[in-house]
Amino acid sequence: MDLSFLDAPVWAEEPGTCFAEEDPDEICGAEGDPAEKAIRVVMVRPGERAVVTELSAALPDYQEAVGGCIEAFYPFEEEVCIVCNEEGKLNGMEPCRAVYDGGEIVDIVFGPFFICSCAGEDFSGLDQEQAERYQELFALPETFFHLGGRLRAVPYEPEELI
């Protein structure tokens, strides 16, 4: 029996740390002094419109943005990824947005997430055109339900808080 998986990096027991035995900046895509580098992302939260914003390129900021340990998801043909909470479906986070392929739902992201470039070794910022396109793609929050044995998503206009 192959037990080589036991030699994999050990994740910290303390919730929200997620640091492996190796350099966490290398694993999670932050490089250099975080105060000097910010990346343009599309931030998507349950019940809210998607917004283009800047995020410091540091693991703790990525984790804060998604509410826990990060996971990159690559549903797009171009080198752009969704960075979400790796346990969002398990820890009670709200369903946020569906991801589609050919008009069919292929996955639902739970909890907040952001979209960034993954063209290099590290996460990096979207260019202006990408930011506008992905903001439009994920613009409105969605509500989810089953109908005729299929999962459906319907976008809705969020209420403005006064």
DSSP file with accessible surface (Angstrom, degrees, kcal/mol):
  #  RESIDUE AA STRUCTURE BP1 BP2  ACC     N-H-->O    O-->H-N    N-H-->O    O-->H-N    TCO  KAPPA ALPHA  PHI   PSI    X-CA   Y-CA   Z-CA
    1    1 A M              0   0  213      0, 0.0     2,-0.6     0, 0.0     0, 0.0   0.000 360.0 360.0 360.0 129.8    0.0    0.0    0.0
    2    2 A D        +     0   0  122      1,-0.1     3,-0.2     2,-0.0     0, 0.0  -0.670 360.0 170.6 -81.0 117.6    1.4    3.4   -1.0
    3    3 A L    >   +     0   0   86     -2,-0.6     3,-2.0     1,-0.1     4,-0.2   0.083  38.4 119.7-112.8  23.1    1.5    5.7    2.0
    4    4 A S  G >   +     0   0   65      1,-0.3     3,-2.1     2,-0.2     4,-0.2   0.775  61.9  73.1 -62.4 -23.6    3.5    8.5    0.3
    5    5 A F  G >  S+     0   0  138      1,-0.3     3,-1.6    -3,-0.2    -1,-0.3   0.760  82.9  70.7 -63.1 -19.8    0.6   10.9    0.9
    6    6 A L  G <  S+     0   0  111     -3,-2.0    -1,-0.3     1,-0.3    -2,-0.2   0.710  89.1  62.2 -69.1 -17.2    1.5   10.9    4.6
    7    7 A D  G <  S+     0   0  140     -3,-2.1    -1,-0.3    -4,-0.2    -2,-0.2   0.445  80.2 115.0 -86.1   1.3    4.7   12.9    3.6
    8    8 A A  S <  S-     0   0   52     -3,-1.6    -3,-0.0    -4,-0.2     0, 0.0  -0.216  84.0 -74.6 -66.7 160.0    2.5   15.8    2.4
    9    9 A P        -     0   0   42      0, 0.0     2,-0.5     0, 0.0    -1,-0.1  -0.230  48.8-123.7 -54.8 144.2    2.8   19.2    4.2
   10   10 A V        -     0   0   89     -3,-0.1     2,-0.3     9,-0.0    11,-0.1  -0.808  20.8-136.6 -94.8 128.3    0.9   19.2    7.5
   11   11 A W        -     0   0  124     -2,-0.5     9,-0.1     9,-0.1    -1,-0.0  -0.597  28.7-100.0 -85.5 145.0   -1.7   21.9    7.9
   12   12 A A        -     0   0   47      7,-0.6     6,-0.3    -2,-0.3     5,-0.1  -0.285  19.6-138.9 -63.4 146.2   -1.9   23.9   11.1
   13   13 A E  S    S+     0   0  188      2,-0.1    -1,-0.1     4,-0.1     3,-0.1   0.777  77.7  94.5 -76.1 -29.9   -4.5   22.8   13.6
   14   14 A E  S >> S-     0   0  135      1,-0.1     3,-1.7     2,-0.1     4,-0.6  -0.485  87.4-110.7 -70.0 125.2   -5.5   26.4   14.5
   15   15 A P  T 34 S+     0   0  121      0, 0.0    -1,-0.1     0, 0.0    -2,-0.1  -0.254  97.3  18.9 -57.6 139.5   -8.5   27.6   12.4
   16   16 A G  T 34 S+     0   0   39     -4,-0.1    52,-0.1    -3,-0.1    47,-0.1   0.409 101.4  90.0  86.1  -2.2   -7.7   30.2    9.9
   17   17 A T  T <4  +     0   0   26     -3,-1.7    46,-0.1    -5,-0.1    -4,-0.1   0.929  46.1 170.1 -91.6 -55.4   -3.9   29.7    9.7
   18   18 A a     <  +     0   0   13     -4,-0.6     2,-0.5    -6,-0.3    52,-0.1   0.758  19.4 155.7  56.0  27.7   -3.5   27.1    7.0
   19   19 A F        -     0   0   78      2,-0.0    -7,-0.6     8,-0.0    -1,-0.2  -0.763  30.6-148.6 -88.8 128.0    0.2   27.5    6.8
   20   20 A A        -     0   0   12     -2,-0.5    -9,-0.1    -9,-0.1     7,-0.1  -0.303  33.5 -97.5 -83.1 174.1    2.1   24.5    5.5
   21   21 A E  S    S+     0   0  143    -11,-0.1    -1,-0.1     2,-0.1   -10,-0.1   0.792 108.3  69.1 -63.4 -25.8    5.6   23.4    6.6
   22   22 A E  S    S-     0   0  107      1,-0.2    -2,-0.1     2,-0.1     3,-0.0  -0.215 113.7 -62.7 -83.7-179.6    6.9   25.2    3.5
   23   23 A D    >>  -     0   0   84      1,-0.2     4,-1.7    -4,-0.1     3,-0.6  -0.489  44.4-150.5 -66.1 115.3    6.9   29.0    2.9
   24   24 A P  H 3> S+     0   0   29      0, 0.0     4,-2.7     0, 0.0     6,-0.3   0.820  94.1  60.3 -62.1 -28.7    3.2   30.0    2.9
   25   25 A D  H 3>>S+     0   0   59      1,-0.2     5,-1.2     2,-0.2     4,-1.0   0.903 106.1  47.5 -64.2 -37.3    4.0   32.9    0.5
   26   26 A E  H <45S+     0   0  148     -3,-0.6    -1,-0.2     2,-0.2     3,-0.1   0.902 115.5  45.1 -69.9 -37.7    5.3   30.4   -2.1
   27   27 A I  H  <5S+     0   0   66     -4,-1.7    -2,-0.2     1,-0.2    -1,-0.2   0.928 120.7  36.2 -71.2 -44.4    2.3   28.1   -1.6
   28   28 A C  H  <5S-     0   0   15     -4,-2.7    -1,-0.2    -5,-0.2    95,-0.2   0.377 111.4-107.3-101.4   2.9   -0.4   30.7   -1.7
   29   29 A G  T  <5 +     0   0    4     -4,-1.0    94,-0.4     1,-0.3     2,-0.4   0.707  68.0 134.6  90.4  18.8    0.9   33.2   -4.2
   30   30 A A      < -     0   0    6     -5,-1.2     2,-0.4    -6,-0.3    -1,-0.3  -0.849  28.5-176.7-101.3 142.5    2.1   36.2   -2.3
   31   31 A E        -     0   0  112     26,-0.5    26,-0.1    -2,-0.4     6,-0.0  -0.998  41.7  -8.5-140.0 138.9    5.5   37.7   -3.2
   32   32 A G  S    S-     0   0   59     -2,-0.4     5,-0.1     4,-0.0     3,-0.0  -0.211 110.8 -16.2  77.1-167.5    7.5   40.5   -1.7
   33   33 A D    >>  -     0   0   82      1,-0.2     3,-2.0     2,-0.1     4,-0.8  -0.627  58.5-147.7 -76.7 116.4    6.4   43.1    0.8
   34   34 A P  G >4 S+     0   0   48      0, 0.0     3,-0.6     0, 0.0    23,-0.4   0.815  96.2  62.4 -57.3 -29.5    2.5   42.9    1.0
   35   35 A A  G 34 S+     0   0   91      1,-0.2    -2,-0.1    21,-0.1     3,-0.1   0.761 105.9  47.2 -67.4 -20.9    2.4   46.6    1.8
   36   36 A E  G <4 S+     0   0  161     -3,-2.0     2,-0.5     1,-0.1    -1,-0.2   0.609 107.0  61.1 -93.9 -15.1    3.9   47.3   -1.6
   37   37 A K    <<  +     0   0   64     -4,-0.8    20,-2.1    -3,-0.6     2,-0.4  -0.958  52.1 167.6-125.1 124.3    1.8   45.0   -3.8
   38   38 A A  E     -A   56   0A  53     -2,-0.5     2,-0.4    18,-0.3    18,-0.2  -0.963  19.0-149.8-126.1 147.2   -1.9   45.2   -4.4
   39   39 A I  E     -A   55   0A   5     16,-3.0    16,-2.5    -2,-0.4     2,-0.5  -0.914  18.2-119.5-118.8 146.4   -3.8   43.3   -7.1
   40   40 A R  E     +A   54   0A  75     -2,-0.4    86,-2.6    14,-0.2     2,-0.3  -0.735  45.4 165.1 -82.8 125.4   -7.0   44.2   -8.9
   41   41 A V  E     -A   53   0A   0     12,-2.9    12,-2.5    -2,-0.5     2,-0.6  -0.873  42.5-118.1-133.1 164.9   -9.7   41.6   -8.3
   42   42 A V  E     -AB  52 115A   0     73,-1.7    73,-2.0    -2,-0.3     2,-0.5  -0.959  33.1-153.3-102.8 117.5  -13.4   41.2   -8.6
   43   43 A M  E     -AB  51 114A   5      8,-3.2     8,-2.3    -2,-0.6     2,-0.5  -0.821  11.6-171.0 -95.9 129.5  -14.8   40.6   -5.1
   44   44 A V  E     + B   0 113A   0     69,-3.1    69,-2.7    -2,-0.5     6,-0.1  -0.987   6.1 177.0-127.3 123.6  -18.0   38.6   -4.9
   45   45 A R    >   -     0   0   97     -2,-0.5     3,-1.9     3,-0.3    21,-0.0  -0.948  39.7 -93.3-124.8 147.9  -20.0   38.2   -1.7
   46   46 A P  T 3  S+     0   0   24      0, 0.0    50,-0.1     0, 0.0     3,-0.1  -0.279 110.3  10.5 -57.3 136.4  -23.4   36.4   -1.1
   47   47 A G  T 3  S+     0   0   29     49,-0.3     2,-0.3    95,-0.2   112,-0.1   0.523 114.0  92.8  75.5   5.6  -26.3   38.8   -1.4
   48   48 A E  S <  S-     0   0   96     -3,-1.9    -3,-0.3   110,-0.1    -1,-0.2  -0.909  80.0-100.5-129.4 159.1  -24.2   41.7   -2.8
   49   49 A R        -     0   0  106     -2,-0.3    91,-0.2    91,-0.1    -4,-0.2  -0.443  47.0-103.4 -69.6 148.9  -23.2   43.0   -6.3
   50   50 A A        -     0   0    3     89,-1.6     2,-0.4    88,-0.3    -6,-0.2  -0.483  42.6-163.9 -70.6 143.4  -19.8   42.0   -7.5
   51   51 A V  E     -A   43   0A  62     -8,-2.3    -8,-3.2    -2,-0.1     2,-0.5  -0.972  21.3-126.7-133.0 146.3  -17.2   44.9   -7.2
   52   52 A V  E     +A   42   0A  50     -2,-0.4     2,-0.3   -10,-0.2   -10,-0.2  -0.800  48.5 148.6 -87.2 130.1  -13.8   45.6   -8.7
   53   53 A T  E     -A   41   0A  63    -12,-2.5   -12,-2.9    -2,-0.5     2,-0.4  -0.897  45.6-102.4-149.4 175.5  -11.4   46.4   -5.9
   54   54 A E  E     -A   40   0A 132     -2,-0.3     2,-0.4   -14,-0.2   -14,-0.2  -0.896  29.9-168.0-109.1 144.2   -7.7   46.1   -4.9
   55   55 A L  E     -A   39   0A  27    -16,-2.5   -16,-3.0    -2,-0.4     2,-0.1  -0.993  29.0-110.0-131.5 133.8   -6.5   43.4   -2.5
   56   56 A S  E     -A   38   0A  32     -2,-0.4     2,-2.1   -18,-0.2   -18,-0.3  -0.419  31.5-122.7 -62.4 135.9   -3.1   43.2   -0.8
   57   57 A A  S    S+     0   0    0    -20,-2.1   -26,-0.5   -23,-0.4     2,-0.4  -0.439  73.0 112.5 -83.3  66.3   -1.1   40.3   -2.3
   58   58 A A  S >> S-     0   0    6     -2,-2.1     4,-2.1   -28,-0.1     3,-0.7  -0.999  73.3-122.6-139.4 141.0   -0.6   38.6    1.0
   59   59 A L  H 3> S+     0   0    1     -2,-0.4     4,-2.8     1,-0.3     5,-0.2   0.887 110.8  53.9 -51.1 -48.1   -1.9   35.2    2.3
   60   60 A P  H 3> S+     0   0   72      0, 0.0     4,-2.3     0, 0.0    -1,-0.3   0.889 110.1  48.7 -59.1 -33.7   -3.6   36.7    5.4
   61   61 A D  H <> S+     0   0   52     -3,-0.7     4,-2.2     2,-0.2    -2,-0.2   0.873 110.1  50.6 -72.8 -36.4   -5.4   39.2    3.2
   62   62 A Y  H  X S+     0   0    0     -4,-2.1     4,-1.5     2,-0.2    -1,-0.2   0.938 112.5  47.6 -61.8 -46.1   -6.6   36.5    0.9
   63   63 A Q  H  X>S+     0   0   18     -4,-2.8     5,-2.1     1,-0.2     4,-1.2   0.904 111.1  50.2 -63.8 -41.1   -7.8   34.5    3.9
   64   64 A E  H  <5S+     0   0  155     -4,-2.3     3,-0.4    -5,-0.2    -1,-0.2   0.910 107.5  55.1 -63.5 -39.2   -9.6   37.5    5.4
   65   65 A A  H  <5S+     0   0   15     -4,-2.2    -1,-0.2     1,-0.2    -2,-0.2   0.852 118.7  32.3 -63.2 -35.2  -11.3   38.2    2.0
   66   66 A V  H  <5S-     0   0    0     -4,-1.5    -1,-0.2     2,-0.3    -2,-0.2   0.425 111.0-114.3-104.2  -1.8  -12.8   34.6    1.8
   67   67 A G  T  <5S-     0   0   47     -4,-1.2     2,-0.3    -3,-0.4    -3,-0.2   0.807  80.8  -4.2  77.5  30.1  -13.3   34.0    5.5
   68   68 A G  S   <S+     0   0   16     -5,-2.1    -2,-0.3    -6,-0.2    -1,-0.2  -0.991 109.5   2.3 154.7-158.5  -10.7   31.2    6.0
   69   69 A a  S    S-     0   0   19     -2,-0.3    17,-2.4     1,-0.1    18,-0.4  -0.293  71.5-123.8 -62.5 141.6   -8.3   28.9    4.2
   70   70 A I  E     -C   85   0A  23     15,-0.2     2,-0.3    16,-0.1    15,-0.2  -0.571  25.5-176.7 -94.5 153.5   -8.1   29.6    0.5
   71   71 A E  E     -C   84   0A  96     13,-2.1    13,-2.7    -2,-0.2     2,-0.4  -0.983  19.6-138.0-142.3 133.8   -8.6   27.3   -2.5
   72   72 A A  E     -C   83   0A  28     -2,-0.3     2,-0.4    11,-0.2    11,-0.2  -0.788  16.5-166.0 -94.6 137.5   -8.1   28.3   -6.1
   73   73 A F  E     -C   82   0A  54      9,-3.0     9,-2.9    -2,-0.4     3,-0.1  -0.982   6.4-159.0-125.8 132.2  -10.7   27.0   -8.6
   74   74 A Y        +     0   0  141     -2,-0.4     7,-0.1     7,-0.2    -2,-0.0  -0.595  34.8 142.6-117.9  71.1   -9.9   27.2  -12.4
   75   75 A P        +     0   0   44      0, 0.0     2,-0.3     0, 0.0    -1,-0.1   0.539  52.4  83.9 -87.4  -4.2  -13.3   27.0  -14.3
   76   76 A F  S    S-     0   0   39      4,-0.6     4,-0.2     2,-0.2     6,-0.0  -0.683  73.9-134.0-104.0 154.6  -12.2   29.5  -17.1
   77   77 A E  S    S+     0   0  209     -2,-0.3    -1,-0.1     2,-0.1     2,-0.1   0.845  90.5  66.7 -72.6 -33.9  -10.3   28.9  -20.3
   78   78 A E  S    S-     0   0   59      1,-0.1     2,-2.5    -3,-0.0    -2,-0.2  -0.381 109.0 -88.2 -82.8 169.1   -8.1   31.9  -19.7
   79   79 A E  S    S+     0   0  123     -2,-0.1    39,-2.3    38,-0.0    40,-0.4  -0.403  88.5 115.4 -81.0  67.1   -5.6   32.1  -16.9
   80   80 A V  E     - D   0 117A   1     -2,-2.5    -4,-0.6    37,-0.3     2,-0.3  -0.981  43.9-167.9-132.5 142.0   -8.0   33.5  -14.4
   81   81 A C  E     - D   0 116A   0     35,-2.7    35,-2.0    -2,-0.3     2,-0.5  -0.904  23.9-123.3-133.1 162.2   -9.2   31.8  -11.2
   82   82 A I  E     -CD  73 115A   0     -9,-2.9    -9,-3.0    -2,-0.3     2,-0.6  -0.902  23.0-158.0 -98.3 127.4  -11.7   31.9   -8.5
   83   83 A V  E     +CD  72 114A   0     31,-3.4    31,-2.2    -2,-0.5     2,-0.2  -0.955  28.8 156.1-109.4 117.5  -10.1   32.1   -5.0
   84   84 A C  E     -CD  71 113A  12    -13,-2.7   -13,-2.1    -2,-0.6     2,-0.5  -0.726  51.3 -72.3-131.5 178.5  -12.6   30.9   -2.4
   85   85 A N  E >   -C   70   0A   8     27,-0.5     3,-1.8    25,-0.5     4,-0.3  -0.673  39.1-142.5 -76.1 123.8  -12.9   29.4    1.1
   86   86 A E  T 3  S+     0   0   80    -17,-2.4     3,-0.2    -2,-0.5    -1,-0.1   0.708 100.7  36.9 -65.3 -18.5  -11.7   25.8    0.7
   87   87 A E  T >> S+     0   0   99    -18,-0.4     4,-2.2     1,-0.1     3,-1.2   0.130  79.0 119.7-116.0  18.8  -14.4   24.6    3.3
   88   88 A G  T <4>S+     0   0    3     -3,-1.8     5,-1.1     1,-0.3     4,-0.2   0.824  77.5  47.9 -55.9 -35.0  -17.1   27.0    2.3
   89   89 A K  T 345S+     0   0  112     -4,-0.3    -1,-0.3     1,-0.2     3,-0.1   0.709 118.3  41.7 -77.9 -20.0  -19.5   24.2    1.4
   90   90 A L  T <45S+     0   0  146     -3,-1.2    -2,-0.2     1,-0.1    -1,-0.2   0.680 107.0  57.0 -99.2 -24.0  -18.8   22.4    4.7
   91   91 A N  T  <5S-     0   0   76     -4,-2.2    -1,-0.1     1,-0.0    -2,-0.1   0.210 114.4 -96.4-102.5  17.2  -18.7   25.2    7.2
   92   92 A G  T   5 +     0   0   73      1,-0.2    -3,-0.1    -4,-0.2    -4,-0.1   0.616  66.3 156.3  86.9  12.1  -22.2   26.7    6.7
   93   93 A M      < -     0   0   44     -5,-1.1    -1,-0.2    -6,-0.3     3,-0.1  -0.391  48.3-100.9 -69.3 152.7  -21.3   29.6    4.4
   94   94 A E        -     0   0  127     16,-0.1    17,-3.3     1,-0.1     2,-0.1  -0.429  37.5-101.5 -70.6 145.7  -24.1   30.9    2.2
   95   95 A P  E     +F  110   0B  53      0, 0.0    15,-0.3     0, 0.0    47,-0.1  -0.461  45.3 178.5 -62.9 137.6  -24.3   29.8   -1.5
   96   96 A C  E     -     0   0B   2     13,-2.9    46,-1.0     1,-0.3     2,-0.3   0.836  47.8 -12.7-109.9 -67.1  -22.9   32.8   -3.4
   97   97 A R  E     -F  109   0B   1     12,-1.2    12,-2.9    14,-0.2    -1,-0.3  -0.994  56.1-122.9-143.5 150.5  -22.8   32.3   -7.2
   98   98 A A  E     -F  108   0B   1     -2,-0.3     2,-0.5    10,-0.2    10,-0.2  -0.592  18.7-141.4 -86.5 151.3  -23.1   29.5   -9.7
   99   99 A V  E     -F  107   0B   5      8,-3.0     7,-3.2    -2,-0.2     8,-1.4  -0.970  24.6-157.7-112.7 130.0  -20.4   28.7  -12.2
  100  100 A Y  E     -F  105   0B 102     -2,-0.5     2,-0.4     5,-0.2     5,-0.2  -0.785  21.1-171.3-113.1 153.1  -21.7   27.7  -15.6
  101  101 A D  E >  S-F  104   0B 121      3,-2.4     3,-1.6    -2,-0.3    -2,-0.0  -0.942  85.7 -15.0-139.3 114.2  -20.4   25.8  -18.6
  102  102 A G  T 3  S-     0   0   76     -2,-0.4     3,-0.1     1,-0.3    -1,-0.0   0.839 128.8 -54.2  62.9  32.5  -22.5   26.0  -21.7
  103  103 A G  T 3  S+     0   0   62      1,-0.3     2,-0.4     0, 0.0    -1,-0.3   0.372 115.9 112.3  85.5  -7.1  -25.5   27.4  -19.7
  104  104 A E  E <  S-F  101   0B  99     -3,-1.6    -3,-2.4     1,-0.0     2,-0.4  -0.826  74.2-113.8-101.7 140.2  -25.4   24.5  -17.2
  105  105 A I  E     +F  100   0B  42     -2,-0.4    -5,-0.2    46,-0.3     3,-0.1  -0.552  35.9 171.7 -69.7 124.9  -24.5   24.9  -13.6
  106  106 A V  E     -     0   0B  85     -7,-3.2     2,-0.3     1,-0.4    -6,-0.2   0.606  65.2  -8.4-107.3 -19.5  -21.2   23.0  -13.0
  107  107 A D  E     -F   99   0B  49     -8,-1.4    -8,-3.0     2,-0.0     2,-0.4  -0.976  55.6-134.8-166.4 162.2  -20.6   24.2   -9.4
  108  108 A I  E     -F   98   0B  18     -2,-0.3     2,-0.5   -10,-0.2   -10,-0.2  -0.999  19.3-141.4-126.0 130.6  -21.8   26.6   -6.8
  109  109 A V  E     -F   97   0B   6    -12,-2.9   -13,-2.9    -2,-0.4   -12,-1.2  -0.805  16.0-151.9 -91.4 128.5  -19.3   28.7   -4.8
  110  110 A F  E     +F   95   0B  53     -2,-0.5   -25,-0.5   -15,-0.3   -22,-0.2  -0.842  57.2   3.0-102.2 136.9  -20.2   29.1   -1.1
  111  111 A G  S    S-     0   0    2    -17,-3.3   -14,-0.2    -2,-0.4   -15,-0.1  -0.105 107.4 -32.5  81.7 176.8  -19.1   32.2    0.8
  112  112 A P        +     0   0   26      0, 0.0   -27,-0.5     0, 0.0     2,-0.3  -0.330  64.5 170.8 -68.2 152.3  -17.2   35.2   -0.5
  113  113 A F  E     -BD  44  84A   0    -69,-2.7   -69,-3.1   -29,-0.2     2,-0.3  -0.962  20.4-142.6-151.7 165.1  -14.6   34.8   -3.2
  114  114 A F  E     -BD  43  83A   0    -31,-2.2   -31,-3.4    -2,-0.3     2,-0.5  -0.951  10.5-137.3-132.1 157.2  -12.5   36.8   -5.5
  115  115 A I  E     +BD  42  82A   0    -73,-2.0   -73,-1.7    -2,-0.3     2,-0.3  -0.949  34.7 154.3-113.9 130.3  -11.4   36.5   -9.1
  116  116 A C  E     - D   0  81A   0    -35,-2.0   -35,-2.7    -2,-0.5     2,-0.2  -0.895  45.3 -83.1-144.2 174.6   -7.8   37.2  -10.1
  117  117 A S  E     -ED 124  80A  11      7,-2.4     7,-2.4   -77,-0.3   -37,-0.3  -0.575  27.7-178.3 -81.3 144.9   -5.2   36.3  -12.7
  118  118 A C        +     0   0   23    -39,-2.3   -38,-0.2    -2,-0.2     5,-0.1  -0.128  43.7 122.6-130.2  35.5   -3.2   33.2  -12.2
  119  119 A A  S    S+     0   0   52    -40,-0.4     4,-0.1     3,-0.1     2,-0.1   0.772  73.1  34.9 -72.0 -27.7   -1.0   33.6  -15.3
  120  120 A G  S    S-     0   0   53      2,-0.7     4,-0.1   -41,-0.1     0, 0.0  -0.215 109.1 -75.4-108.3-158.1    2.3   33.5  -13.4
  121  121 A E  S    S+     0   0  184     -2,-0.1     2,-0.3     2,-0.1   -92,-0.1   0.769 114.8  42.8 -71.7 -27.7    3.6   31.7  -10.4
  122  122 A D  S    S-     0   0   23      1,-0.1    -2,-0.7   -93,-0.0   -93,-0.1  -0.766  98.8 -89.3-116.4 161.7    1.6   33.9   -8.1
  123  123 A F        +     0   0   19    -94,-0.4     2,-0.3    -2,-0.3    -5,-0.2  -0.456  54.7 178.3 -62.3 143.1   -1.9   35.3   -8.0
  124  124 A S  B     -E  117   0A  38     -7,-2.4    -7,-2.4    -2,-0.1   -85,-0.1  -0.892  28.8 -75.5-143.6 174.7   -1.9   38.7   -9.8
  125  125 A G        -     0   0   29     -2,-0.3     2,-0.2    -9,-0.2   -84,-0.2  -0.326  39.4-117.2 -77.1 152.6   -4.2   41.4  -10.8
  126  126 A L        -     0   0    5    -86,-2.6   -86,-0.2   -11,-0.2    -1,-0.1  -0.530  30.9-116.5 -76.0 150.6   -6.8   41.4  -13.6
  127  127 A D     >  -     0   0   82     -2,-0.2     4,-2.7     1,-0.1     5,-0.2  -0.376  37.1 -96.6 -79.7 171.5   -6.4   43.9  -16.4
  128  128 A Q  H  > S+     0   0   97      1,-0.2     4,-2.4     2,-0.2     5,-0.2   0.904 123.8  49.6 -58.3 -44.4   -9.2   46.5  -16.8
  129  129 A E  H  > S+     0   0   99      1,-0.2     4,-2.4     2,-0.2    -1,-0.2   0.924 112.9  46.6 -63.2 -44.3  -11.0   44.5  -19.5
  130  130 A Q  H  > S+     0   0   24      2,-0.2     4,-2.9     1,-0.2     5,-0.3   0.926 110.8  52.7 -63.2 -44.7  -11.0   41.3  -17.5
  131  131 A A  H  X S+     0   0    0     -4,-2.7     4,-2.2     1,-0.2    -2,-0.2   0.931 112.3  44.6 -58.1 -46.1  -12.1   43.1  -14.3
  132  132 A E  H  X S+     0   0  103     -4,-2.4     4,-2.1    -5,-0.2    -1,-0.2   0.912 114.2  49.7 -65.6 -41.5  -15.1   44.6  -16.2
  133  133 A R  H  X S+     0   0   96     -4,-2.4     4,-2.3    -5,-0.2    -2,-0.2   0.933 114.8  42.0 -65.3 -46.1  -16.0   41.3  -17.9
  134  134 A Y  H  X S+     0   0    9     -4,-2.9     4,-2.0     2,-0.2    -1,-0.2   0.846 111.2  56.4 -74.4 -28.9  -15.9   39.2  -14.7
  135  135 A Q  H  < S+     0   0   69     -4,-2.2   -85,-0.3    -5,-0.3    -1,-0.2   0.928 111.6  44.0 -63.7 -42.0  -17.7   41.9  -12.7
  136  136 A E  H >< S+     0   0  150     -4,-2.1     3,-1.1     1,-0.2     4,-0.3   0.905 110.7  54.4 -67.6 -41.9  -20.5   41.7  -15.3
  137  137 A L  H 3< S+     0   0  108     -4,-2.3    -1,-0.2     1,-0.3    -2,-0.2   0.879 123.3  26.9 -60.6 -39.0  -20.5   37.9  -15.3
  138  138 A F  T 3< S+     0   0   12     -4,-2.0   -88,-0.3     1,-0.1    -1,-0.3   0.095  87.9 125.0-110.5  22.5  -20.9   37.7  -11.5
  139  139 A A    <   +     0   0   13     -3,-1.1   -89,-1.6   -90,-0.2    -1,-0.1   0.879  64.0  45.7 -53.3 -53.2  -22.7   41.1  -11.1
  140  140 A L  S    S-     0   0   51     -4,-0.3    17,-0.1   -91,-0.2   -91,-0.1  -0.715  84.1-114.7-102.3 144.9  -25.9   40.0   -9.3
  141  141 A P        -     0   0    1      0, 0.0    15,-2.3     0, 0.0     2,-0.3  -0.259  34.3-141.4 -65.1 161.2  -26.4   37.7   -6.4
  142  142 A E  E     -G  155   0C  25    -46,-1.0     2,-0.4    13,-0.3   -95,-0.2  -0.935   8.8-148.1-127.3 151.0  -28.3   34.5   -7.1
  143  143 A T  E     -G  154   0C  76     11,-2.3    11,-2.6    -2,-0.3     2,-0.3  -0.902  22.4-144.3-113.1 148.2  -30.8   32.4   -5.2
  144  144 A F  E     +G  153   0C  38     -2,-0.4     2,-0.3     9,-0.2     9,-0.2  -0.876  25.5 154.2-120.7 145.3  -30.8   28.6   -5.7
  145  145 A F  E     -G  152   0C  83      7,-2.1     7,-3.5    -2,-0.3     2,-0.4  -0.978  38.8-109.2-158.9 162.8  -33.6   26.0   -5.9
  146  146 A H  E     +G  151   0C 146     -2,-0.3     2,-0.3     5,-0.2     5,-0.2  -0.839  35.4 170.4 -98.0 137.6  -34.4   22.6   -7.3
  147  147 A L  E >   -G  150   0C 104      3,-2.7     3,-1.5    -2,-0.4    -2,-0.1  -0.949  68.2  -8.3-148.2 124.7  -36.9   22.3  -10.1
  148  148 A G  T 3  S-     0   0   76     -2,-0.3     3,-0.1     1,-0.3    -1,-0.0   0.851 128.6 -55.3  59.3  35.4  -37.7   19.2  -12.2
  149  149 A G  T 3  S+     0   0   79      1,-0.2     2,-0.4     0, 0.0    -1,-0.3   0.577 119.0 104.0  76.8   8.6  -34.8   17.4  -10.7
  150  150 A R  E <  S-G  147   0C 103     -3,-1.5    -3,-2.7     0, 0.0     2,-0.4  -0.946  73.2-117.5-124.6 147.8  -32.3   20.1  -11.7
  151  151 A L  E     -G  146   0C  64     -2,-0.4     2,-0.3    -5,-0.2   -46,-0.3  -0.652  35.8-169.1 -81.0 133.0  -30.6   22.8   -9.7
  152  152 A R  E     -G  145   0C  92     -7,-3.5    -7,-2.1    -2,-0.4     2,-0.4  -0.899  12.2-157.3-124.0 153.7  -31.5   26.3  -10.8
  153  153 A A  E     -G  144   0C  20     -2,-0.3    -9,-0.2    -9,-0.2   -11,-0.0  -0.996   4.9-168.7-131.2 136.9  -30.1   29.7  -10.1
  154  154 A V  E     -G  143   0C  64    -11,-2.6   -11,-2.3    -2,-0.4     2,-0.1  -0.988  17.7-136.1-127.2 122.3  -32.0   33.0  -10.4
  155  155 A P  E     -G  142   0C  73      0, 0.0     2,-0.3     0, 0.0   -13,-0.3  -0.436  25.9-174.0 -72.4 151.5  -30.2   36.4  -10.2
  156  156 A Y        -     0   0   94    -15,-2.3  -109,-0.0    -2,-0.1    -2,-0.0  -0.973  31.0-105.9-144.0 158.3  -31.8   39.1   -8.1
  157  157 A E        -     0   0  108     -2,-0.3   -17,-0.1   -17,-0.1     2,-0.0  -0.749  41.6-128.1 -83.9 120.2  -31.2   42.8   -7.4
  158  158 A P        -     0   0   16      0, 0.0     2,-0.2     0, 0.0  -110,-0.1  -0.362  24.8-106.5 -69.2 151.2  -29.9   43.1   -3.8
  159  159 A E        -     0   0  177   -112,-0.1     2,-0.4     1,-0.1     0, 0.0  -0.550  31.5-120.3 -76.3 141.1  -31.7   45.5   -1.5
  160  160 A E        -     0   0  150     -2,-0.2     2,-0.4     1,-0.0    -1,-0.1  -0.670  22.8-133.0 -81.0 132.3  -29.8   48.8   -0.7
  161  161 A L              0   0  168     -2,-0.4    -1,-0.0     1,-0.0     0, 0.0  -0.726 360.0 360.0 -86.5 134.1  -29.1   49.3    3.0
  162  162 A I              0   0  218     -2,-0.4    -1,-0.0     0, 0.0     0, 0.0  -0.787 360.0 360.0-102.0 360.0  -29.9   52.7    4.3
